[in-house]
Amino acid sequence: PKAVVPVPKVDPSMIPTTDRDLGGERKRAEGIQKKAAMKRLRSDPFINKLIQIESSGRANAIGYKMHRDSRSGKFVHDTVTVTDQWGRKVNRKIPVSYGLMQITIPTAKASKLPAAQKAFKGKSDKVIRRILLEDQELNVRIGKEFADKIRGQLKANKYIKHFKKQEIDILVGAAYNWKGEGFNKLINEAQPENLDQVLARVKFPAETRRQIKELRKAFK
């Protein structure tokens, strides 16, 4: 009979590590860090509620451009006419915001976050759209940055700086959804003394009014 040659045991730590192994480990570590960061971000009740209102918690959510119809006064989707793959003329809605916090391309490009500047530098709008849909943690961080900027403006506004925190939260959510940093101008024009006067004097789109209703429920 043939002699059985024992196979020597190999210490796994002695096996050379390849660049591919290192890349995989790095990606796993980054994934763990992003999950931890997302957990911290969503522990903020305001941010978590805004995510639910803006996208229903769907990372692949896309928002479309709208305008107020001059006849009905209602907000309707803008469309653009394109030629499809069969040569037919079709109307398609115009996408403008992406991901959990419905970030627009201009907002993404204007972000001061180092991670955002690194991710978007030299990238086309098409690539930026993909990043906003795929990188949930970055999407939420940009959204929080934008909401914080709006909050700073509203808290400094002489007409509403005396409002309760919950009322400021509601207006930040409304501004986030509609007008952004331009919302402060509407407050100046309305010159409100309380939240009810803001809601009565500012002509909010129906969608924003629905969101205000949800925010009032959440923060009353």
ChimeraX commands (.cxc) that place a marker at each C-alpha (Angstrom):
marker #1 position 0.00,0.00,0.00 radius 0.5
marker #1 position 1.04,3.59,-0.72 radius 0.5
marker #1 position 2.24,5.59,2.23 radius 0.5
marker #1 position -0.09,8.41,3.33 radius 0.5
marker #1 position 1.74,11.71,3.26 radius 0.5
marker #1 position 0.41,14.05,5.95 radius 0.5
marker #1 position -0.71,17.46,4.71 radius 0.5
marker #1 position 0.91,20.19,6.74 radius 0.5
marker #1 position -1.45,22.61,8.50 radius 0.5
marker #1 position -1.25,26.17,7.25 radius 0.5
marker #1 position -1.78,29.17,9.49 radius 0.5
marker #1 position -4.37,31.34,7.66 radius 0.5
marker #1 position -2.56,34.46,8.86 radius 0.5
marker #1 position 0.47,33.35,6.84 radius 0.5
marker #1 position -1.42,33.30,3.53 radius 0.5
marker #1 position -0.48,36.39,1.47 radius 0.5
marker #1 position -3.25,38.99,1.22 radius 0.5
marker #1 position -4.07,40.14,-2.30 radius 0.5
marker #1 position -5.19,43.60,-3.38 radius 0.5
marker #1 position -8.61,42.09,-4.13 radius 0.5
marker #1 position -8.86,40.82,-0.54 radius 0.5
marker #1 position -7.92,44.25,0.80 radius 0.5
marker #1 position -10.46,45.94,-1.48 radius 0.5
marker #1 position -13.19,43.61,-0.25 radius 0.5
marker #1 position -12.32,44.24,3.38 radius 0.5
marker #1 position -12.29,47.97,2.78 radius 0.5
marker #1 position -15.74,47.86,1.16 radius 0.5
marker #1 position -17.12,45.77,4.04 radius 0.5
marker #1 position -15.70,48.23,6.58 radius 0.5
marker #1 position -17.16,51.18,4.67 radius 0.5
marker #1 position -20.53,49.42,4.54 radius 0.5
marker #1 position -20.51,48.91,8.31 radius 0.5
marker #1 position -19.59,52.56,8.86 radius 0.5
marker #1 position -22.38,53.76,6.56 radius 0.5
marker #1 position -24.96,51.60,8.34 radius 0.5
marker #1 position -23.86,53.00,11.70 radius 0.5
marker #1 position -23.99,56.54,10.33 radius 0.5
marker #1 position -27.49,55.97,8.92 radius 0.5
marker #1 position -28.66,54.67,12.29 radius 0.5
marker #1 position -27.40,57.84,13.97 radius 0.5
marker #1 position -29.01,60.08,11.34 radius 0.5
marker #1 position -32.37,58.35,11.56 radius 0.5
marker #1 position -32.35,58.50,15.35 radius 0.5
marker #1 position -33.27,62.19,14.86 radius 0.5
marker #1 position -37.13,62.18,14.87 radius 0.5
marker #1 position -37.29,65.17,12.51 radius 0.5
marker #1 position -34.95,63.64,9.90 radius 0.5
marker #1 position -36.67,60.28,10.14 radius 0.5
marker #1 position -40.10,61.87,9.63 radius 0.5
marker #1 position -38.82,63.97,6.73 radius 0.5
marker #1 position -37.53,60.82,5.03 radius 0.5
marker #1 position -40.94,59.19,5.38 radius 0.5
marker #1 position -42.73,62.27,4.03 radius 0.5
marker #1 position -40.35,62.96,1.15 radius 0.5
marker #1 position -39.87,59.43,-0.16 radius 0.5
marker #1 position -41.93,57.02,2.00 radius 0.5
marker #1 position -38.55,55.58,2.97 radius 0.5
marker #1 position -37.79,54.44,-0.62 radius 0.5
marker #1 position -34.15,54.89,-1.58 radius 0.5
marker #1 position -35.04,54.72,-5.30 radius 0.5
marker #1 position -37.76,57.38,-5.12 radius 0.5
marker #1 position -37.74,60.05,-7.86 radius 0.5
marker #1 position -39.59,63.38,-7.69 radius 0.5
marker #1 position -40.79,65.22,-10.80 radius 0.5
marker #1 position -41.00,68.88,-11.81 radius 0.5
marker #1 position -44.39,70.55,-11.32 radius 0.5
marker #1 position -46.05,73.91,-11.98 radius 0.5
marker #1 position -49.28,75.63,-10.95 radius 0.5
marker #1 position -51.94,75.39,-13.67 radius 0.5
marker #1 position -53.24,78.90,-14.44 radius 0.5
marker #1 position -56.82,77.69,-14.92 radius 0.5
marker #1 position -57.36,75.22,-12.11 radius 0.5
marker #1 position -54.78,76.61,-9.70 radius 0.5
marker #1 position -53.60,73.05,-9.07 radius 0.5
marker #1 position -50.01,71.87,-9.37 radius 0.5
marker #1 position -49.45,69.50,-12.29 radius 0.5
marker #1 position -46.42,67.67,-13.68 radius 0.5
marker #1 position -44.26,69.32,-16.31 radius 0.5
marker #1 position -43.57,67.09,-19.31 radius 0.5
marker #1 position -41.15,67.01,-22.19 radius 0.5
marker #1 position -41.85,65.42,-25.58 radius 0.5
marker #1 position -39.32,62.77,-26.61 radius 0.5
marker #1 position -39.05,60.09,-29.28 radius 0.5
marker #1 position -39.16,56.55,-27.88 radius 0.5
marker #1 position -37.37,53.48,-29.23 radius 0.5
marker #1 position -40.20,52.82,-31.71 radius 0.5
marker #1 position -40.05,56.35,-33.14 radius 0.5
marker #1 position -43.21,57.54,-31.39 radius 0.5
marker #1 position -43.57,60.97,-29.79 radius 0.5
marker #1 position -44.36,60.59,-26.09 radius 0.5
marker #1 position -44.64,62.96,-23.14 radius 0.5
marker #1 position -42.47,62.17,-20.14 radius 0.5
marker #1 position -42.30,63.74,-16.70 radius 0.5
marker #1 position -39.12,65.65,-15.85 radius 0.5
marker #1 position -37.19,64.15,-12.89 radius 0.5
marker #1 position -35.73,66.68,-10.46 radius 0.5
marker #1 position -35.14,65.04,-7.06 radius 0.5
marker #1 position -33.75,61.71,-5.96 radius 0.5
marker #1 position -33.52,59.23,-3.11 radius 0.5
marker #1 position -34.59,59.12,0.51 radius 0.5
marker #1 position -34.52,62.89,1.03 radius 0.5
marker #1 position -35.33,63.87,-2.55 radius 0.5
marker #1 position -32.08,65.73,-3.23 radius 0.5
marker #1 position -31.88,67.86,-6.39 radius 0.5
marker #1 position -28.76,68.05,-8.55 radius 0.5
marker #1 position -28.10,71.76,-7.65 radius 0.5
marker #1 position -28.42,70.97,-3.92 radius 0.5
marker #1 position -26.02,68.04,-4.29 radius 0.5
marker #1 position -23.46,70.16,-6.14 radius 0.5
marker #1 position -23.77,72.99,-3.59 radius 0.5
marker #1 position -23.13,70.72,-0.61 radius 0.5
marker #1 position -20.16,71.67,1.57 radius 0.5
marker #1 position -19.77,68.15,2.93 radius 0.5
marker #1 position -16.28,66.79,2.08 radius 0.5
marker #1 position -17.81,63.41,1.19 radius 0.5
marker #1 position -20.24,65.06,-1.23 radius 0.5
marker #1 position -17.60,67.23,-2.86 radius 0.5
marker #1 position -15.39,64.18,-3.33 radius 0.5
marker #1 position -18.23,62.06,-4.72 radius 0.5
marker #1 position -19.53,64.67,-7.17 radius 0.5
marker #1 position -16.35,66.41,-8.31 radius 0.5
marker #1 position -16.08,66.28,-12.10 radius 0.5
marker #1 position -19.14,64.01,-12.39 radius 0.5
marker #1 position -21.94,64.42,-14.92 radius 0.5
marker #1 position -25.51,65.00,-13.75 radius 0.5
marker #1 position -26.33,61.43,-14.81 radius 0.5
marker #1 position -23.66,60.01,-12.51 radius 0.5
marker #1 position -24.70,62.32,-9.65 radius 0.5
marker #1 position -28.30,61.06,-9.99 radius 0.5
marker #1 position -27.06,57.49,-9.69 radius 0.5
marker #1 position -24.99,58.31,-6.61 radius 0.5
marker #1 position -27.95,60.03,-4.92 radius 0.5
marker #1 position -30.08,56.94,-5.50 radius 0.5
marker #1 position -27.44,54.40,-4.46 radius 0.5
marker #1 position -25.61,56.08,-1.56 radius 0.5
marker #1 position -28.38,56.38,1.03 radius 0.5
marker #1 position -26.15,57.69,3.81 radius 0.5
marker #1 position -24.74,60.50,1.67 radius 0.5
marker #1 position -28.23,61.35,0.45 radius 0.5
marker #1 position -29.50,61.77,4.02 radius 0.5
marker #1 position -26.44,63.73,5.12 radius 0.5
marker #1 position -26.94,66.21,2.27 radius 0.5
marker #1 position -30.63,66.46,3.16 radius 0.5
marker #1 position -29.81,67.16,6.81 radius 0.5
marker #1 position -27.26,69.78,5.79 radius 0.5
marker #1 position -29.89,71.52,3.65 radius 0.5
marker #1 position -32.55,71.32,6.37 radius 0.5
marker #1 position -30.11,72.73,8.94 radius 0.5
marker #1 position -29.36,75.67,6.61 radius 0.5
marker #1 position -33.08,76.42,6.28 radius 0.5
marker #1 position -33.55,76.09,10.05 radius 0.5
marker #1 position -30.79,78.62,10.69 radius 0.5
marker #1 position -32.50,81.13,8.40 radius 0.5
marker #1 position -35.95,80.66,9.93 radius 0.5
marker #1 position -34.74,80.81,13.52 radius 0.5
marker #1 position -33.15,84.18,12.73 radius 0.5
marker #1 position -36.29,85.56,11.06 radius 0.5
marker #1 position -37.77,88.33,13.21 radius 0.5
marker #1 position -41.34,87.25,12.52 radius 0.5
marker #1 position -41.04,83.63,13.63 radius 0.5
marker #1 position -37.96,83.37,15.85 radius 0.5
marker #1 position -40.28,83.28,18.88 radius 0.5
marker #1 position -42.13,80.21,17.52 radius 0.5
marker #1 position -41.92,76.93,19.42 radius 0.5
marker #1 position -39.38,74.35,18.25 radius 0.5
marker #1 position -42.16,72.09,16.93 radius 0.5
marker #1 position -43.55,74.97,14.86 radius 0.5
marker #1 position -40.12,75.74,13.43 radius 0.5
marker #1 position -39.75,72.04,12.59 radius 0.5
marker #1 position -43.02,72.17,10.64 radius 0.5
marker #1 position -41.90,75.22,8.67 radius 0.5
marker #1 position -38.47,73.71,8.00 radius 0.5
marker #1 position -40.23,70.65,6.58 radius 0.5
marker #1 position -42.49,72.86,4.44 radius 0.5
marker #1 position -39.54,74.89,3.15 radius 0.5
marker #1 position -37.53,71.73,2.49 radius 0.5
marker #1 position -40.33,70.47,0.25 radius 0.5
marker #1 position -41.09,73.81,-1.42 radius 0.5
marker #1 position -38.96,76.91,-2.06 radius 0.5
marker #1 position -35.96,75.86,0.07 radius 0.5
marker #1 position -33.92,78.88,1.15 radius 0.5
marker #1 position -36.38,81.11,-0.73 radius 0.5
marker #1 position -39.03,80.27,1.86 radius 0.5
marker #1 position -37.63,82.93,4.18 radius 0.5
marker #1 position -38.76,85.61,1.71 radius 0.5
marker #1 position -42.34,84.30,1.87 radius 0.5
marker #1 position -42.27,84.60,5.67 radius 0.5
marker #1 position -41.14,88.21,5.37 radius 0.5
marker #1 position -43.97,88.95,2.97 radius 0.5
marker #1 position -46.57,87.21,5.17 radius 0.5
marker #1 position -45.38,88.90,8.41 radius 0.5
marker #1 position -47.06,86.25,10.58 radius 0.5
marker #1 position -47.50,86.35,14.34 radius 0.5
marker #1 position -48.18,82.63,14.67 radius 0.5
marker #1 position -48.11,79.39,12.69 radius 0.5
marker #1 position -51.78,79.58,11.72 radius 0.5
marker #1 position -51.14,82.93,10.04 radius 0.5
marker #1 position -48.27,81.40,8.04 radius 0.5
marker #1 position -50.57,78.65,6.81 radius 0.5
marker #1 position -53.31,81.14,5.96 radius 0.5
marker #1 position -51.16,83.72,4.18 radius 0.5
marker #1 position -48.70,81.58,2.22 radius 0.5
marker #1 position -50.08,79.83,-0.89 radius 0.5
marker #1 position -48.65,76.36,-0.42 radius 0.5
marker #1 position -48.99,73.67,-3.10 radius 0.5
marker #1 position -51.42,70.88,-2.17 radius 0.5
marker #1 position -48.54,68.42,-1.77 radius 0.5
marker #1 position -46.74,70.71,0.70 radius 0.5
marker #1 position -49.98,71.25,2.66 radius 0.5
marker #1 position -50.34,67.48,2.96 radius 0.5
marker #1 position -46.79,67.29,4.29 radius 0.5
marker #1 position -47.45,70.12,6.76 radius 0.5
marker #1 position -50.46,68.14,8.02 radius 0.5
marker #1 position -48.25,65.08,8.55 radius 0.5
marker #1 position -45.60,67.16,10.34 radius 0.5
marker #1 position -48.19,68.74,12.63 radius 0.5
marker #1 position -49.38,65.28,13.61 radius 0.5
marker #1 position -45.84,64.15,14.29 radius 0.5
marker #1 position -44.69,67.18,16.28 radius 0.5
marker #1 position -47.77,68.37,18.15 radius 0.5
marker link #1:1,2 radius 0.2
marker link #1:2,3 radius 0.2
marker link #1:3,4 radius 0.2
marker link #1:4,5 radius 0.2
marker link #1:5,6 radius 0.2
marker link #1:6,7 radius 0.2
marker link #1:7,8 radius 0.2
marker link #1:8,9 radius 0.2
marker link #1:9,10 radius 0.2
marker link #1:10,11 radius 0.2
marker link #1:11,12 radius 0.2
marker link #1:12,13 radius 0.2
marker link #1:13,14 radius 0.2
marker link #1:14,15 radius 0.2
marker link #1:15,16 radius 0.2
marker link #1:16,17 radius 0.2
marker link #1:17,18 radius 0.2
marker link #1:18,19 radius 0.2
marker link #1:19,20 radius 0.2
marker link #1:20,21 radius 0.2
marker link #1:21,22 radius 0.2
marker link #1:22,23 radius 0.2
marker link #1:23,24 radius 0.2
marker link #1:24,25 radius 0.2
marker link #1:25,26 radius 0.2
marker link #1:26,27 radius 0.2
marker link #1:27,28 radius 0.2
marker link #1:28,29 radius 0.2
marker link #1:29,30 radius 0.2
marker link #1:30,31 radius 0.2
marker link #1:31,32 radius 0.2
marker link #1:32,33 radius 0.2
marker link #1:33,34 radius 0.2
marker link #1:34,35 radius 0.2
marker link #1:35,36 radius 0.2
marker link #1:36,37 radius 0.2
marker link #1:37,38 radius 0.2
marker link #1:38,39 radius 0.2
marker link #1:39,40 radius 0.2
marker link #1:40,41 radius 0.2
marker link #1:41,42 radius 0.2
marker link #1:42,43 radius 0.2
marker link #1:43,44 radius 0.2
marker link #1:44,45 radius 0.2
marker link #1:45,46 radius 0.2
marker link #1:46,47 radius 0.2
marker link #1:47,48 radius 0.2
marker link #1:48,49 radius 0.2
marker link #1:49,50 radius 0.2
marker link #1:50,51 radius 0.2
marker link #1:51,52 radius 0.2
marker link #1:52,53 radius 0.2
marker link #1:53,54 radius 0.2
marker link #1:54,55 radius 0.2
marker link #1:55,56 radius 0.2
marker link #1:56,57 radius 0.2
marker link #1:57,58 radius 0.2
marker link #1:58,59 radius 0.2
marker link #1:59,60 radius 0.2
marker link #1:60,61 radius 0.2
marker link #1:61,62 radius 0.2
marker link #1:62,63 radius 0.2
marker link #1:63,64 radius 0.2
marker link #1:64,65 radius 0.2
marker link #1:65,66 radius 0.2
marker link #1:66,67 radius 0.2
marker link #1:67,68 radius 0.2
marker link #1:68,69 radius 0.2
marker link #1:69,70 radius 0.2
marker link #1:70,71 radius 0.2
marker link #1:71,72 radius 0.2
marker link #1:72,73 radius 0.2
marker link #1:73,74 radius 0.2
marker link #1:74,75 radius 0.2
marker link #1:75,76 radius 0.2
marker link #1:76,77 radius 0.2
marker link #1:77,78 radius 0.2
marker link #1:78,79 radius 0.2
marker link #1:79,80 radius 0.2
marker link #1:80,81 radius 0.2
marker link #1:81,82 radius 0.2
marker link #1:82,83 radius 0.2
marker link #1:83,84 radius 0.2
marker link #1:84,85 radius 0.2
marker link #1:85,86 radius 0.2
marker link #1:86,87 radius 0.2
marker link #1:87,88 radius 0.2
marker link #1:88,89 radius 0.2
marker link #1:89,90 radius 0.2
marker link #1:90,91 radius 0.2
marker link #1:91,92 radius 0.2
marker link #1:92,93 radius 0.2
marker link #1:93,94 radius 0.2
marker link #1:94,95 radius 0.2
marker link #1:95,96 radius 0.2
marker link #1:96,97 radius 0.2
marker link #1:97,98 radius 0.2
marker link #1:98,99 radius 0.2
marker link #1:99,100 radius 0.2
marker link #1:100,101 radius 0.2
marker link #1:101,102 radius 0.2
marker link #1:102,103 radius 0.2
marker link #1:103,104 radius 0.2
marker link #1:104,105 radius 0.2
marker link #1:105,106 radius 0.2
marker link #1:106,107 radius 0.2
marker link #1:107,108 radius 0.2
marker link #1:108,109 radius 0.2
marker link #1:109,110 radius 0.2
marker link #1:110,111 radius 0.2
marker link #1:111,112 radius 0.2
marker link #1:112,113 radius 0.2
marker link #1:113,114 radius 0.2
marker link #1:114,115 radius 0.2
marker link #1:115,116 radius 0.2
marker link #1:116,117 radius 0.2
marker link #1:117,118 radius 0.2
marker link #1:118,119 radius 0.2
marker link #1:119,120 radius 0.2
marker link #1:120,121 radius 0.2
marker link #1:121,122 radius 0.2
marker link #1:122,123 radius 0.2
marker link #1:123,124 radius 0.2
marker link #1:124,125 radius 0.2
marker link #1:125,126 radius 0.2
marker link #1:126,127 radius 0.2
marker link #1:127,128 radius 0.2
marker link #1:128,129 radius 0.2
marker link #1:129,130 radius 0.2
marker link #1:130,131 radius 0.2
marker link #1:131,132 radius 0.2
marker link #1:132,133 radius 0.2
marker link #1:133,134 radius 0.2
marker link #1:134,135 radius 0.2
marker link #1:135,136 radius 0.2
marker link #1:136,137 radius 0.2
marker link #1:137,138 radius 0.2
marker link #1:138,139 radius 0.2
marker link #1:139,140 radius 0.2
marker link #1:140,141 radius 0.2
marker link #1:141,142 radius 0.2
marker link #1:142,143 radius 0.2
marker link #1:143,144 radius 0.2
marker link #1:144,145 radius 0.2
marker link #1:145,146 radius 0.2
marker link #1:146,147 radius 0.2
marker link #1:147,148 radius 0.2
marker link #1:148,149 radius 0.2
marker link #1:149,150 radius 0.2
marker link #1:150,151 radius 0.2
marker link #1:151,152 radius 0.2
marker link #1:152,153 radius 0.2
marker link #1:153,154 radius 0.2
marker link #1:154,155 radius 0.2
marker link #1:155,156 radius 0.2
marker link #1:156,157 radius 0.2
marker link #1:157,158 radius 0.2
marker link #1:158,159 radius 0.2
marker link #1:159,160 radius 0.2
marker link #1:160,161 radius 0.2
marker link #1:161,162 radius 0.2
marker link #1:162,163 radius 0.2
marker link #1:163,164 radius 0.2
marker link #1:164,165 radius 0.2
marker link #1:165,166 radius 0.2
marker link #1:166,167 radius 0.2
marker link #1:167,168 radius 0.2
marker link #1:168,169 radius 0.2
marker link #1:169,170 radius 0.2
marker link #1:170,171 radius 0.2
marker link #1:171,172 radius 0.2
marker link #1:172,173 radius 0.2
marker link #1:173,174 radius 0.2
marker link #1:174,175 radius 0.2
marker link #1:175,176 radius 0.2
marker link #1:176,177 radius 0.2
marker link #1:177,178 radius 0.2
marker link #1:178,179 radius 0.2
marker link #1:179,180 radius 0.2
marker link #1:180,181 radius 0.2
marker link #1:181,182 radius 0.2
marker link #1:182,183 radius 0.2
marker link #1:183,184 radius 0.2
marker link #1:184,185 radius 0.2
marker link #1:185,186 radius 0.2
marker link #1:186,187 radius 0.2
marker link #1:187,188 radius 0.2
marker link #1:188,189 radius 0.2
marker link #1:189,190 radius 0.2
marker link #1:190,191 radius 0.2
marker link #1:191,192 radius 0.2
marker link #1:192,193 radius 0.2
marker link #1:193,194 radius 0.2
marker link #1:194,195 radius 0.2
marker link #1:195,196 radius 0.2
marker link #1:196,197 radius 0.2
marker link #1:197,198 radius 0.2
marker link #1:198,199 radius 0.2
marker link #1:199,200 radius 0.2
marker link #1:200,201 radius 0.2
marker link #1:201,202 radius 0.2
marker link #1:202,203 radius 0.2
marker link #1:203,204 radius 0.2
marker link #1:204,205 radius 0.2
marker link #1:205,206 radius 0.2
marker link #1:206,207 radius 0.2
marker link #1:207,208 radius 0.2
marker link #1:208,209 radius 0.2
marker link #1:209,210 radius 0.2
marker link #1:210,211 radius 0.2
marker link #1:211,212 radius 0.2
marker link #1:212,213 radius 0.2
marker link #1:213,214 radius 0.2
marker link #1:214,215 radius 0.2
marker link #1:215,216 radius 0.2
marker link #1:216,217 radius 0.2
marker link #1:217,218 radius 0.2
marker link #1:218,219 radius 0.2
marker link #1:219,220 radius 0.2
view
